[in-house]
Amino acid sequence: MLNIPVILCAIACLLPLPVLAAAGEHAYLNLTQQTVGYLALLVFLAAYVLVILEEKLALRKSKPVLLAAGIIWAMIGFAYAARGVTDTTAAILKDNFLEYSELFFFLLVAMTYINAMIERDVFQSLHYWLVSKGLSYRRMFWLIGILTFFISSVADNLTSALVMCTVAMTLGDQQPRFVTPACVAIVVAANAGGAFSPFGDISTLMVWQKGVI
């Protein structure tokens, strides 16, 4: 059986020598308009399609993402090694690994915090509290949105949305028309809260790490 990734990497190494661009202490290859760059983009798109089809394929999204990342890194590594620019490759790998480590350890602490809250029935208590208040649907609509916003600012926005949607479905048991707008408000509030704080969303955390905000 042919090893397609290795073949692609070998083809990439046989490409014409691209122009070197000096950046800082290292020389970086401009692969954006080279075949290896287009192949990396195709691998990325293929992995993205597999992520979208996760439920239909019964394939965890982490598998195609990790495989694609490994293939792309191998392609870039072979391309740099073929041109004798090994020091730059090592420097880039160290920088990316450091960023990944920072993100990983942060998420490890954040998910531990969320799991501790779930274990101590914090969200379940919030559920019971909202149900027992006997508020009108209009007030409940705004209260759920506000709570979701602030909860997702300090917790994972997906967890916040799932918990609050469960609350909305329970409250709308006798009024089904309440569920749909309430869930829409919850999704909007969860994403807004996740973007409001670096703790609520991975992409926001990455932006904060880069010092953009």
N, C-alpha and C positions, 0 to 999 in steps of 0.2 A: 504494500500500500504506500502510495506516494505521500511524503510529508510536505504538504502544501506550504505551511509557514516557512520551512527551511528553504524551499525552492524560491519563494518570494524574496526572502532575505538574500539569497545568492544572486538573484537577478538584480536586486537593488545595489549590491556591491559591484556589479559590473557596469554600472551607469557611468557616464562621463563625469569627470571631476567638477563639482560645482564651485561657485565662487566662495571664498572665505571672507567672513565679515568679522572684524575685530570688535569685541565687546568686553570691556574690562580687561582682565588678565588673560582671558582665554579667547581662542579663535573659534567662532561658531560657523557651522555650515548652513548655507541658505538652501534648505530642502523643500521649501514651499512650492516651488515650481519644478521640482524633480519628480521622477517616477516614484521614488520611495515616499515622497510626501503624499502623492495621490493614492498610493497603496495604503498608507496609514489612514488616510481619510476614509477609504472604502472599508477597511477593517473596523474603524470606529462606527460607521453607519450600519454595518452588518450587526455589530454588537447592540447598537441602539434598537434596531428592529427586533432582535431577540428579546430585549428587555420589554418592549411594548407587547410582544406576544407571550409574555411570561405565563399567563393563566392558561392560554390555549395549548402551549407546549409543555406545561407542567415542569418548567425549568426555572430554577431560582435565578434571579437577575444577576446575582453576584458572580455566577459561573462565566457567562459570556463576557462580562465586564472585565474580570480578572484575566481571562484568556486573551481578550483583545489588548489589554494593557501590556501583557507579556510579549505578545507578537509585535506590537508597535515599538516597545523598548528594544526588542531583539533586532528589528529592522534598522532602527536608528543606530544601535550599537555597531552592527555590521557595516553600515554606511560610513560611520566615523572611523572604524578600525581600518577599513579599506583605504582610507585617505591618510592614515597615520595620525589622526587627531584623537589619541586615547586619553590624554589629560583632561580635555574638555568634557569628554563623555563621563569620566569619573566625577568631575566637579558637578555636572548637571544631575547625575544620579544621587550624589550626596545632598544636594539642595532639595530635590524632589522628595527624597526619603525623609529628610528633616521636616518638611512641610506635612507630609503624610503622618509622621509620628506625632506631631503637635495636634493635628486634627483627630487622630485616633485616640490619644490619651484624653483629650477634652471630651470626646463623645463617650468614652468609657465611663468617665465620671458622671456625665449628664444622664446616661442611660441607667447607671446605678442609682442615681437620685430618683429617676422616674419609677424604677422598679420598687424602690423602697416606699414611695408614696402609694403605689398600687398594692403592695403587700400590707400596708397599714390602712387600707380601705379609705384613703383620702378621697378618691374620686367617687367611690360608692357612697360615702357620707354626703358629699356634695349633691349627688343624685337624690338621695332621700330628702335632703334639706329643701331642694327646689320643688320636689313633688309635694311635700307637706305644707308649703307656703300657701297654696290655693290662690295664686295670683291669676289675673286675667291673661288671656293669650297675648294681648298687645304688650303688657308689661313683661310677660315671660319671654317674648320675642326679643325685646331690647336687653333684658337681663342676661339671657343666654349669650347674645352677641358680645356684650361687654365682658362677661366672665371668660368667654373663650379667648378674647383678645389678650387679656392679662395672663391667663393661664399659659397660652402658647408663647408668651414672651419669656417665660422661665422654664417651660417644659417643651417637649417635642410637639410640634404643631400637628402631626398626624395623630398622635395619641390624644391630644386635646380635642381634635375634631371628632374622633371616633367616640370618645366618652360623651361629649356634649350632644352628638347626634343620637346616641342611645337615650339620653335624657329627653331630647325633643320627641323622639318616637314614643316614649312612655307617656309624656304629657299630652301628646296628640292622639292618644288611643281613642278618645271619644270625638275628636275633631281632626280627621285626616287631612283637611286642607291646611292645617297649621304646620304639618311636618315638612312639606317641601320648602316653603319660604324660610322656615327656621333653619333647615339644613343648609340652604344657600347662604344665609347670614353667618352660620357657623363656619363654613368653608372660607368665606371672605375674611371673617374676623381672625381665623386661625392663621391664614397666610399673612395678614397685616401684622398680627402680633409676632409671628415668626420673623418678619422683616424688621420689626421695631427693635428687637433685641438680638444680639449674636447667639443667645442660648436657644432660640426657638427654631433655627433653620440652618442646615449645613452650608448652603450657598451664602447666606448672610454672614456666617462665621468666617468663611473663606474671604469675603470682602473685608471684614474687620481685620483679619490677619494680614492682608496686604496693605493695611493702613489707609485704605481709600476713605473710610469714615472715621 
